[in-house]
Amino acid sequence: MGQEKNILNIFEKGYFELSNNSAERAVKESVMGRKNWLFSSTFEGARANAATLSLVYTAKLNQLDPEKYFRKVLTEITNIKVFDPERLCHILP
């Protein structure tokens, strides 16, 4: 009952979707590989994979080419002599 207004918004505004299919498709890659990564030879491998996928999806959500973004991030990280959180913040999308 309390959600009636929200449900009616779907019909009043044409840009709301009736399903979550687009969200399901967006995470399909990570869901399909989840069990494989869970049983990877090391926990560190699973963590590295999770971090990589996070960067890929963040780049895609910000309309960036993931390969170019990785190249930029890895180049800048290797040039950091002393850890500085401020320097890392400016390379995030």
VOBA-1610 file (N, C-alpha, C; in pm, whole numbers, padded with zeros to 5 digits, always signed):
BEGIN
Met+00081-00120+00000Met+00000+00000+00000Met+00085+00126+00000Gly+00191+00125+00078Gly+00274+00243+00089Gly+00355+00271-00037Gln+00363+00176-00127Gln+00443+00191-00249Gln+00357+00226-00371Glu+00229+00248-00350Glu+00138+00273-00462Glu+00183+00392-00547Lys+00224+00501-00482Lys+00268+00619-00556Lys+00390+00588-00643Asn+00486+00513-00586Asn+00605+00476-00661Asn+00572+00386-00780Ile+00480+00295-00761Ile+00441+00206-00870Ile+00370+00285-00980Leu+00286+00378-00943Leu+00215+00458-01043Leu+00309+00547-01122Asn+00425+00583-01065Asn+00524+00663-01137Asn+00572+00593-01264Ile+00573+00461-01261Ile+00616+00384-01378Ile+00526+00417-01497Phe+00398+00430-01471Phe+00303+00454-01579Phe+00293+00602-01616Glu+00318+00689-01520Glu+00308+00832-01546Glu+00430+00886-01620Lys+00544+00830-01592Lys+00669+00875-01653Lys+00723+00761-01740Gly+00741+00785-01865Gly+00776+00680-01959Gly+00918+00626-01948Tyr+01005+00690-01871Tyr+01144+00646-01868Tyr+01175+00546-01757Phe+01080+00516-01671Phe+01103+00414-01569Phe+01082+00277-01629Glu+01167+00182-01592Glu+01155+00046-01643Glu+01069-00038-01550Leu+01000-00134-01610Leu+00916-00225-01532Leu+00996-00343-01477Ser+01118-00361-01520Ser+01197-00474-01474Ser+01339-00428-01440Asn+01412-00521-01383Asn+01552-00491-01350Asn+01647-00564-01444Asn+01601-00596-01564Asn+01684-00671-01659Asn+01814-00600-01692Ser+01811-00469-01708Ser+01936-00399-01742Ser+02037-00409-01628Ala+01991-00403-01504Ala+02081-00419-01390Ala+02135-00562-01384Glu+02049-00658-01412Glu+02092-00798-01413Glu+02200-00821-01518Arg+02182-00765-01637Arg+02281-00782-01743Arg+02412-00715-01708Ala+02406-00604-01637Ala+02528-00529-01603Ala+02619-00608-01510Val+02563-00691-01425Val+02646-00766-01329Val+02663-00913-01367Lys+02615-00950-01484Lys+02619-01092-01524Lys+02762-01148-01525Glu+02859-01073-01577Glu+02996-01122-01584Glu+03050-01159-01446Ser+03030-01070-01351Ser+03084-01097-01218Ser+03010-01211-01150Val+02881-01224-01174Val+02804-01332-01112Val+02844-01467-01171Met+02865-01472-01301Met+02902-01597-01366Met+03038-01648-01318Gly+03129-01558-01290Gly+03262-01600-01247Gly+03280-01611-01097Arg+03178-01574-01022Arg+03192-01567-00876Arg+03238-01700-00816Lys+03177-01810-00856Lys+03216-01939-00797Lys+03358-01978-00836Asn+03398-01946-00958Asn+03534-01977-00998Asn+03634-01898-00915Trp+03605-01773-00888Trp+03697-01689-00812Trp+03697-01729-00666Leu+03583-01777-00618Leu+03572-01817-00479Leu+03671-01929-00448Phe+03688-02020-00543Phe+03776-02133-00522Phe+03908-02118-00596Ser+03950-01995-00620Ser+04079-01975-00687Ser+04190-02020-00593Ser+04307-02039-00648Ser+04417-02097-00571Ser+04456-02012-00450Thr+04436-01883-00459Thr+04469-01798-00345Thr+04358-01697-00323Phe+04344-01656-00201Phe+04247-01552-00169Phe+04288-01421-00233Glu+04419-01398-00244Glu+04468-01274-00304Glu+04425-01263-00450Gly+04422-01375-00520Gly+04377-01375-00659Gly+04232-01330-00671Ala+04149-01377-00579Ala+04009-01337-00578Ala+03995-01188-00546Arg+04075-01140-00452Arg+04069-00998-00417Arg+04117-00911-00533Ala+04221-00954-00601Ala+04273-00878-00716Ala+04168-00874-00826Asn+04100-00985-00848Asn+03996-00991-00950Asn+03880-00899-00914Ala+03842-00897-00787Ala+03733-00810-00743Ala+03771-00663-00762Ala+03895-00629-00729Ala+03940-00491-00747Ala+03941-00452-00894Thr+03987-00545-00979Thr+03991-00518-01122Thr+03851-00497-01179Leu+03759-00585-01142Leu+03621-00570-01190Leu+03558-00441-01140Ser+03589-00402-01019Ser+03537-00275-00967Ser+03584-00159-01052Leu+03711-00160-01089Leu+03764-00053-01174Leu+03702-00056-01313Val+03683-00175-01368Val+03623-00187-01502Val+03481-00130-01502Tyr+03401-00172-01404Tyr+03263-00125-01400Tyr+03254+00024-01367Thr+03344+00072-01283Thr+03346+00215-01253Thr+03379+00295-01378Ala+03475+00247-01455Ala+03510+00316-01580Ala+03392+00314-01677Lys+03327+00200-01691Lys+03213+00190-01783Lys+03098+00281-01739Leu+03071+00285-01610Leu+02962+00370-01559Leu+02991+00518-01583Asn+03117+00553-01593Asn+03156+00692-01617Asn+03191+00718-01763Gln+03143+00630-01851Gln+03162+00642-01996Gln+03310+00655-02035Leu+03395+00578-01969Leu+03538+00575-02001Leu+03572+00442-02066Asp+03674+00442-02149Asp+03724+00318-02206Asp+03809+00250-02098Pro+03768+00131-02049Pro+03840+00067-01939Pro+03989+00045-01967Glu+04025+00008-02089Glu+04166-00016-02120Glu+04248+00112-02107Lys+04197+00221-02162Lys+04269+00349-02150Lys+04275+00394-02005Tyr+04166+00372-01932Tyr+04162+00412-01791Tyr+04265+00333-01711Phe+04274+00201-01734Phe+04373+00120-01665Phe+04515+00167-01697Arg+04539+00195-01822Arg+04671+00240-01863Arg+04708+00369-01788Lys+04613+00462-01780Lys+04639+00588-01712Lys+04663+00565-01562Val+04575+00487-01499Val+04586+00463-01355Val+04716+00393-01321Leu+04749+00288-01395Leu+04871+00213-01365Leu+04996+00297-01389Thr+04994+00380-01492Thr+05108+00468-01518Thr+05126+00567-01404Glu+05016+00627-01360Glu+05027+00727-01251Glu+05065+00663-01119Ile+05012+00544-01092Ile+05045+00478-00965Ile+05193+00442-00958Thr+05248+00397-01069Thr+05390+00361-01067Thr+05480+00482-01053Asn+05430+00600-01083Asn+05509+00722-01069Asn+05501+00784-00930Ile+05418+00731-00844Ile+05404+00785-00708Ile+05519+00732-00623Lys+05600+00823-00571Lys+05714+00784-00489Lys+05673+00761-00344Val+05590+00850-00292Val+05541+00841-00155Val+05389+00836-00161Phe+05329+00744-00087Phe+05184+00731-00090Phe+05117+00861-00050Asp+05030+00907-00134Asp+04957+01031-00110Asp+04811+01011-00154Pro+04718+01000-00060Pro+04578+00976-00095Pro+04520+01083-00188Glu+04565+01206-00173Glu+04515+01313-00260Glu+04551+01289-00406Arg+04669+01237-00427Arg+04712+01209-00565Arg+04629+01097-00626Leu+04589+00999-00546Leu+04505+00891-00595Leu+04363+00938-00625Cys+04314+01032-00547Cys+04176+01081-00564Cys+04156+01145-00702His+04255+01211-00754His+04235+01282-00881His+04234+01188-01002Ile+04279+01062-00984Ile+04273+00970-01098Ile+04147+00885-01097Leu+04067+00897-00991Leu+03940+00825-00990Leu+03840+00897-01079Pro+03751+00819-01146Pro+03653+00886-01236Pro+03555+00969-01158
//
